[in-house]
Amino acid sequence: MMAKSVNLYRAKTHLSDLVERAASGEEIVIAKAGKPMARLVGLPKAKRSSAFGRNLMGVTLHSSRGDAGPEGCPARVAAGPTARKASK
């Protein structure tokens, strides 16, 4: 696939659009005064793996009773990857 060349001024004013195009698989070369200076390419798709009870924002919910009871079961929130599990 041939890379599309874009001048630096256009890249600055249309960066959001260029990033979307690169993320969809297009390769874009950014040139200054006709000389290629940088290449914009999308990142490979990352595998999504999440442990039960942990969302993608890094917040983990723990039941205060130690079980996952449905209604009326208050939960404590532990934020971030260094948060400790709730004691039973």
ChimeraX attribute file (.defattr): number of C-alpha atoms within 10 A of each C-alpha:
attribute: neighborCount
match mode: 1-to-1
recipient: residues
	/A:1	6
	/A:2	8
	/A:3	13
	/A:4	12
	/A:5	17
	/A:6	19
	/A:7	16
	/A:8	19
	/A:9	12
	/A:10	12
	/A:11	18
	/A:12	12
	/A:13	10
	/A:14	12
	/A:15	13
	/A:16	11
	/A:17	11
	/A:18	20
	/A:19	18
	/A:20	13
	/A:21	16
	/A:22	17
	/A:23	16
	/A:24	12
	/A:25	14
	/A:26	17
	/A:27	20
	/A:28	21
	/A:29	19
	/A:30	22
	/A:31	18
	/A:32	12
	/A:33	8
	/A:34	11
	/A:35	11
	/A:36	14
	/A:37	12
	/A:38	13
	/A:39	15
	/A:40	17
	/A:41	19
	/A:42	15
	/A:43	10
	/A:44	8
	/A:45	7
	/A:46	6
	/A:47	6
	/A:48	6
	/A:49	8
	/A:50	10
	/A:51	8
	/A:52	8
	/A:53	10
	/A:54	16
	/A:55	12
	/A:56	10
	/A:57	9
	/A:58	14
	/A:59	15
	/A:60	22
	/A:61	19
	/A:62	20
	/A:63	18
	/A:64	16
	/A:65	13
	/A:66	12
	/A:67	11
	/A:68	14
	/A:69	12
	/A:70	8
	/A:71	6
	/A:72	6
	/A:73	13
	/A:74	13
	/A:75	17
	/A:76	13
	/A:77	14
	/A:78	17
	/A:79	14
	/A:80	12
	/A:81	11
	/A:82	8
	/A:83	12
	/A:84	10
	/A:85	13
	/A:86	16
	/A:87	9
	/A:88	9
